[in-house]
Amino acid sequence: MINRKQKNKLQILWEMRKWPLSYINWRFYTAYPKGWKYAIIHPITFSYDLWKYLSWCQKIDKDLN
């Protein structure tokens, strides 16, 4: 069994840069009524949701390790 340290939020964000733009676009349109436009117009809501998503990713990463 390999023991790894849990990734922090910045490491998760750095890995997200590899995601295809079509996938990111799909994520925005399934999360918000007008996709990217909504996220740009409501940056506080977007920041809050992004923080929750990164926390969820950390939890999943912890559970997998």
HELIX and SHEET records of a PDB file:
HELIX    1   1 LYS A    9  MET A   16  1                                   8    
HELIX    2   2 LEU A   21  ALA A   31  1                                  11    
HELIX    3   3 TRP A   36  ILE A   41  1                                   6    
HELIX    4   4 PRO A   43  LEU A   64  1                                  22    
END                                                                             
